[in-house]
Amino acid sequence: MKNKTLPLHADTVGSYLRSDAWKQAHADFKAGKISLEQRDDIVEQEVKKLVQAQLDAGIQVVTDGEYHRSWWHIDFLENLNGIEGYVPEKAYAFKGVEVRPYNTRCCGKVAWNENHPFLEHFKKFNAIVGGRAVAKFTIPSPNQLMYPAQWDHGVYANREEFAKDVQQAYKQAIQAFYDLGCRYLQIDDVYWGSLCNNHDQPTFAADKAQAVANIQAILADKPADMAITTHVCRGNYKSSYLLTGAYDPIADGLFAQTNYDGYFLEYDDERSGGFEPLKHFAGNKGRVVLGLISSKFPELEDKDQIKARIAEAAKYVPLEQLCLSPQCGFASTEEGNVMTEAQQWAKVRHVEEIAREVWGED
């Protein structure tokens, strides 16, 4: 499949609800009933089932569901050299739910870890897919490390020095995944959502400029036949959220100054604002993936309303450059959103059906 065709008109953000067998394996491992190897073997079997379930649902781009991780971002970041995971005094302040406290921080000079466990995870996942679909892999954005709480721990004199090492680590990561056969990498990014939420802060301009610089640096040398997309998130934990704010404050930077192949955007409720910021997408050759289907709640959206919203977005971005997806993953953390697996797959099929009715077959 050629790079320019990704993402397809129907896509998903990537994470899926953990199965009962997955949950039992992790509980047994924590209780000391099974070894790490036994747990991982069970997880691998669950990935196989998940891949088949995606294929059965008609999905042409499949993921491993992020089954090998507890968090959408931390598991990747804490396995970089110079970054460690730890339990902070306060957790993320999501609306209406108590979040499990865990975070990352800089503990040394940052560098790519050639033995990063995600490499083996992708290798096994890609073998499971076996060419039956596009195997998409997801990792967090380098921007996730740009908060002072992540980097400002006495190792680096300033954020610029820190960012350069982070950029280099990500360049090597992208190449490493490519060398293993990865041709579709999605980079998930809550930092842009934070900027939308905090656009009135005195550091906003500098923070946005650093975010653009990070992305352009890691995309500068990407292989021509590798699609790299991004998902701009506002937080996803047990069907709750962390951030609010329309895309207006960041649109000129994100849409006009970065060269992603696709932009997964959350448009499932009023927190996301309108489509007008997409005017900054003029000239961008990538695709805008409209997250109009909620992954947070089980109710199916009205098809006609979704089609009307797609038509509205097409006033700013050509219809052929638009796609449809759930607004976020179904389980950004192992806890998952508040719905059943059957309801999750109903949502996925809903996306596929609407996309076929709007664009036809990809």
C-alpha positions in Angstrom: 0.0 0.0 0.0 1.5 3.3 -1.0 2.3 5.9 1.6 -0.1 8.5 0.1 -3.1 6.2 0.8 -2.6 6.2 4.5 -4.5 6.8 6.7 -7.5 5.2 4.9 -10.9 6.9 4.9 -11.8 4.6 7.8 -9.2 4.2 10.6 -8.9 3.7 14.3 -6.6 5.4 16.9 -5.2 2.1 18.0 -5.9 1.0 21.6 -8.6 -1.6 22.4 -10.3 -2.9 25.5 -8.3 -5.5 27.3 -9.8 -9.0 27.2 -10.7 -11.0 30.3 -7.8 -13.4 29.6 -5.5 -10.4 29.4 -6.7 -9.0 32.8 -6.5 -12.4 34.4 -2.9 -12.9 33.2 -1.8 -9.6 34.6 -3.6 -10.2 37.9 -1.9 -13.7 38.2 1.5 -12.2 37.4 1.1 -9.4 40.0 0.0 -12.1 42.5 3.1 -14.2 41.7 1.0 -17.1 40.3 2.7 -17.0 36.9 6.0 -15.8 35.5 6.6 -12.8 33.3 7.3 -15.1 30.4 4.0 -16.9 31.0 2.1 -13.6 31.2 3.7 -12.4 28.0 2.8 -15.6 26.2 -0.8 -15.1 27.1 -0.7 -11.5 26.0 0.7 -12.6 22.6 -2.2 -15.0 22.2 -4.6 -12.2 23.0 -2.9 -10.0 20.4 -3.5 -12.8 17.8 -7.2 -12.9 18.7 -7.4 -9.1 18.5 -5.8 -8.9 15.1 -8.3 -11.5 13.8 -11.2 -9.5 15.4 -10.1 -6.4 13.6 -9.9 -8.3 10.3 -13.4 -9.7 10.9 -14.7 -6.2 11.5 -13.4 -5.2 8.0 -10.5 -3.1 9.2 -7.7 -2.7 6.7 -5.3 -1.1 9.2 -4.8 -3.1 12.4 -2.9 -2.5 15.6 -1.8 -4.7 18.5 -4.3 -2.8 20.7 -1.4 -1.5 22.9 -1.8 -4.8 24.7 1.9 -4.9 25.8 1.6 -1.7 27.8 -0.2 -0.3 30.8 -0.3 3.3 29.6 -0.4 4.6 26.0 2.7 6.7 26.6 4.7 5.9 29.8 5.7 2.3 28.9 7.5 3.6 25.8 9.0 6.7 27.4 10.4 5.0 30.5 12.3 2.6 28.4 14.3 5.3 26.7 17.8 5.8 28.2 17.7 8.7 30.6 14.0 8.5 31.4 12.5 6.7 34.4 9.0 5.9 35.6 8.0 6.9 39.1 5.0 7.3 41.4 4.3 11.1 41.9 2.5 12.6 44.9 -0.4 13.7 42.6 -1.9 12.0 39.6 -3.3 13.6 36.4 -6.4 15.7 37.2 -9.0 14.0 35.0 -12.6 15.2 35.3 -14.6 13.1 37.7 -12.3 10.1 38.1 -9.3 9.2 40.3 -6.4 8.4 38.1 -3.7 5.8 39.0 -0.6 7.9 39.8 2.4 7.2 37.6 4.6 9.5 35.5 8.1 9.8 33.9 11.0 12.1 34.6 14.5 12.7 33.3 17.2 10.9 35.2 20.2 11.1 32.9 21.2 12.0 29.3 18.4 10.9 27.0 19.3 8.5 24.2 17.6 5.7 22.1 17.6 2.3 23.8 18.6 -0.2 21.1 17.1 -2.9 23.3 13.8 -1.1 23.7 11.1 -3.8 24.3 8.7 -2.2 21.8 10.9 -3.3 19.0 10.3 -7.0 19.9 6.6 -6.2 20.4 6.3 -4.8 16.9 8.3 -7.6 15.4 6.0 -10.2 16.8 2.8 -8.2 16.0 3.9 -7.7 12.4 4.5 -11.4 12.1 1.0 -12.1 13.4 -0.5 -9.7 10.8 1.5 -11.5 8.2 0.6 -9.0 5.4 -3.1 -9.6 5.8 -3.6 -5.8 6.5 -1.5 -2.8 7.2 0.2 -3.2 10.6 0.1 0.2 12.4 2.2 0.8 15.5 1.7 3.6 18.0 4.1 5.5 20.2 3.9 8.7 22.2 5.2 12.0 20.8 8.5 13.5 21.9 6.4 16.5 23.0 5.2 14.4 25.9 8.5 15.0 27.5 8.5 18.8 27.2 6.6 19.5 30.4 8.9 20.9 33.2 7.8 18.0 35.4 9.4 15.6 32.9 12.6 17.3 31.9 13.6 19.8 34.6 15.6 17.7 37.0 19.1 19.1 36.9 20.4 17.0 34.1 20.0 19.6 31.4 20.7 23.3 31.6 17.6 24.1 29.5 14.8 22.6 27.5 16.4 23.2 24.2 19.4 21.0 25.1 17.1 18.3 26.4 14.9 18.5 23.3 17.8 17.9 20.9 18.7 14.6 22.6 15.0 13.6 22.6 14.8 14.4 18.9 17.8 12.3 18.2 16.4 9.4 20.2 13.2 9.6 18.2 15.0 9.7 14.9 16.7 6.5 15.8 13.5 5.0 17.0 11.7 5.7 13.7 14.6 4.1 11.8 14.6 1.1 14.1 10.9 0.4 13.6 11.3 0.9 9.8 14.2 -1.6 9.7 11.8 -4.1 11.3 9.2 -3.6 8.6 7.0 -0.9 10.1 5.5 1.3 7.4 2.8 3.0 9.4 3.7 4.7 12.7 1.2 6.8 14.7 2.6 9.4 17.1 0.1 10.2 19.9 0.3 13.7 21.3 -1.6 15.2 24.3 0.9 18.2 24.4 -1.0 19.9 21.6 -4.2 19.4 23.6 -2.5 21.0 26.6 -1.6 24.0 24.5 -5.2 24.4 23.4 -6.2 24.3 27.0 -3.5 26.7 28.2 -3.2 29.1 25.3 -3.3 32.1 27.7 -0.1 31.1 29.5 3.0 33.3 29.2 5.0 30.3 27.8 2.5 29.4 25.1 4.4 30.8 22.1 7.7 29.2 23.1 6.0 25.9 24.0 4.2 25.8 20.6 7.4 26.7 18.7 9.2 23.9 20.5 6.5 21.4 19.7 6.7 22.3 16.0 10.5 22.0 16.1 10.4 18.6 17.7 8.0 17.2 15.1 9.7 18.6 12.1 13.1 17.4 13.4 11.9 13.8 13.8 10.1 13.8 10.4 12.9 15.4 8.5 14.7 12.1 7.6 11.8 9.7 7.7 11.8 7.0 4.9 9.7 8.0 1.9 7.6 4.8 2.0 6.8 5.1 5.7 3.6 6.9 6.8 3.7 8.7 10.0 0.6 10.2 11.5 -0.4 11.9 14.8 -3.3 11.8 17.1 -4.0 15.0 19.0 -5.6 13.9 22.3 -7.3 15.6 25.2 -6.9 12.7 27.7 -8.7 9.4 27.9 -9.1 7.5 31.2 -12.1 5.4 32.1 -14.2 7.4 29.6 -13.2 10.7 31.2 -11.0 13.5 29.9 -8.3 15.9 31.0 -8.4 18.9 28.7 -10.7 21.2 26.8 -10.2 23.8 24.1 -10.6 24.3 20.4 -7.8 23.9 17.9 -7.6 27.6 17.0 -4.5 28.5 19.1 -2.3 25.7 17.6 -3.7 25.4 14.1 -1.1 27.6 12.4 1.7 25.5 13.9 0.3 22.0 13.8 -1.5 22.1 10.4 0.6 24.6 8.5 4.1 23.9 9.8 4.3 20.1 10.3 4.5 17.4 7.7 2.6 14.4 9.1 0.8 12.1 6.6 -2.3 12.3 8.7 -3.8 14.2 11.7 -6.3 12.3 13.9 -8.4 15.0 15.5 -11.0 14.8 18.3 -14.3 16.2 17.2 -16.8 14.2 19.2 -18.2 17.0 21.4 -18.1 20.7 22.0 -14.8 20.6 23.8 -13.1 20.4 20.4 -14.6 23.6 18.9 -15.5 23.9 15.2 -13.8 23.1 11.9 -12.7 26.6 11.0 -9.1 26.0 12.3 -8.8 23.5 9.4 -8.4 26.4 7.1 -4.7 26.3 8.1 -4.5 22.9 6.5 -4.5 24.5 3.0 -1.4 23.2 1.2 -0.8 20.3 3.6 -0.6 17.1 1.6 -1.6 14.9 4.5 -5.1 13.8 5.6 -7.4 15.0 8.4 -8.9 12.1 10.3 -12.2 13.4 11.9 -12.7 11.8 15.3 -16.5 12.2 15.1 -17.3 8.8 16.7 -16.8 8.7 20.5 -14.8 6.0 22.0 -15.9 7.0 25.5 -19.5 6.1 25.4 -21.3 3.1 23.8 -24.2 4.8 22.2 -24.0 4.9 18.4 -24.0 8.3 16.7 -26.7 9.1 14.1 -25.3 8.4 10.7 -26.9 11.4 9.0 -25.5 13.7 11.6 -22.0 12.3 11.1 -22.3 12.7 7.4 -23.4 16.3 7.8 -20.4 17.0 9.9 -18.1 15.5 7.4 -19.7 17.7 4.7 -19.1 20.7 7.0 -15.4 19.8 7.4 -15.1 19.4 3.6 -15.7 23.2 3.3 -12.1 23.6 4.7 -10.4 20.4 3.6 -11.2 18.5 0.3 -13.3 15.5 0.9 -10.7 13.1 -0.4 -8.3 14.3 2.2 -10.8 13.6 5.0 -11.2 10.3 6.9 -13.3 9.1 9.8 -12.3 7.4 13.1 -13.2 7.1 16.7 -12.0 10.3 18.5 -9.6 8.3 20.7 -8.6 4.7 21.5 -10.9 2.5 23.6 -8.3 1.8 26.2 -5.5 4.5 26.5 -4.6 2.7 29.7 -5.2 -0.8 30.8 -8.3 0.2 32.7 -10.2 0.9 29.5 -13.2 3.0 28.8 -16.7 2.3 30.2 -18.2 0.0 27.6 -18.2 -3.7 26.7 -16.1 -5.4 24.0 -19.3 -5.9 21.9 -20.1 -2.2 22.1 -16.5 -1.4 21.1 -16.8 -3.5 18.0 -20.2 -1.9 17.2 -18.4 1.5 17.2 -15.7 0.2 14.9 -18.2 -1.3 12.5 -20.1 2.0 12.6 -17.0 3.9 11.4 -16.4 1.4 8.6 -20.0 1.6 7.4 -20.2 5.4 7.4 -16.9 5.6 5.6 -18.0 3.2 2.9 -21.2 5.2 2.4 -19.3 8.5 2.1 -16.2 7.5 0.2 -16.9 4.1 -1.2 -14.2 1.4 -0.9 -10.6 2.4 -0.2 
